[in-house]
Amino acid sequence: MNLVIFSGPPSSGKTSVILKTIAALKERDIAVGVVKFDCLYTDDDLLYKRAGVPVQKGLSGSLCPDHFFASNIEEVVDWGNRMELDMLITESAGLCNRCSPYIKDIKGVCVIDNLSGINTPRKIGPMLKFADIVVITKGDIVSQAEREVFASRVHSVNPKAVTMHVNGLTGQGAYELSTLMLDKERQIDTVQGMELKFSMPAAMCSYCLGETRIGEVYQMGNVRKMELGDEHE
């Protein structure tokens, strides 16, 4: 089974891109399933069900969605194997630009949209920098010059990735993406023992453990303070 990990900022078009790509894969009789990770709520699983795609969803609640992903991905892969899938796609919540949901030797796809601003690629950390494929969406809304500048900014952050445009509404580019996702050399039975491409966002402080009061006296553990000078800017 191929495992492909999708990530990206919220509302960048991840689900639409995945649905169009799955349609292209189904035309070649490739059995695909999806596991959707999110924080508090998602009804994206209903969209996959309507498309006839086996789907599961997991909500991290108060936990960091990346930590939740890493804690559950082994069981997710076991589910994919039990379903006898040719390809399993996981869709990350991707709410934090410091997110790092990729695994070494597993194909990672980052979805980012042209409307997020030309400086956005520089603001996104491992989620973009360590992706194997970067999919840029909503290119039909901006000019050709804006598309080229945005793609250039993406390339400057991650020059090794394959950068491509996919239209989540029409499906243009989805077939090409599906051919890049298939990889006979990266088929797996389990992810046990594999390593993350980058460390997860770190925090173990009093607020992680349920503290709600503000003030230094209530702060303990992994706490980082800003250096605020008295100089007038």
Helices and strands as residue ranges (DSSP letters): E 2-7, H 14-26, E 32-38, H 44-50, E 55-59, H 65-82, E 87-91, E 107-113, G 114-116, H 120-123, H 126-129, E 133-137, H 144-157, E 162-165, H 174-181, G 184-186, G 216-218
